[in-house]
Amino acid sequence: MKFVAFERAKQGTGASRRLRISGKTPGIVYGGDVTPQLIEIDHNALWHALKKEAFHASILEMELDGAVSKVLLRDVQYHPFRPLVQHIDFQRVDAKTRMTMKVPLHFKGEEESEAVKIELNLVNHVATELEVNGLPAELPEFIEVDLSGLKKNGTVTLKDIKLPRGVKWVSHGKPNLVLASATAPAAEEVDAPVEGAEAAAAAPAGKGGKAGAKAPAAKTPAAKTPAKK
């Protein structure tokens, strides 16, 4: 994927603010044996590029002053609430140097799996990306994960897939990462009947037509007060 950048002469908070007002996004390119270079990119073009997965997970071609170099997106700073990219960082790519990057996972085949088709399990994508290491030419744009063999309440782990040749997973101490899992749907909860209510409903209707109704207690006649003589 290719994008166009321009050399940025001025730096600082004020210069960056004026740049954003003019519809440009300030950025920097670092890495390699070259001094970090200040750049600016058309904001609208950058905004649409950032919506594409490949812009985040593949080696990019940056055209700057007529020369094309390979870079990797490393950081994006967005405005807290406005649709605005405030700053962007790229790293230069050396074809002979191994590098680490995060690659998205693309899942397929879960609808044909036994877990979903027969057991009506729900599939949870536990991981959405993998951090891998390799030479720039070996790093994939994405890694495909086939879930068609998923069994009832089963899992698919990193050992169940094959990484591209020359690419290694950066484990961070985790022996075998779970990528997806199948679980049975939660049973519907049924409220337990109230015993008192059932007993009242089962009681035979008494006189007056109301079930379980008690007859009112007889009133005792009030004693008459003797008249004063």
Secondary structure, 3 states (H helix, E strand, C coil): CEEEEEECCCCCHHHHHHHHHCCEEEEEEECCCCCCEEEEEEHHHHHHHCCCHHHHHCCEEEEECCEEEEEEEEEEEECCCCCCEEEEEEEECCCCCCEEEEEEEEEECHHHCHHHHCCCCEEEECCCEEEEEECCCCCCCCEEEECCCCCCCCEEEHHHCCCCCCCEECCCCCCCCEEEEEECCCCCCCCCCCHHHHHHHHCCECCCCCECCCCCCCCCCCCCCCCCC
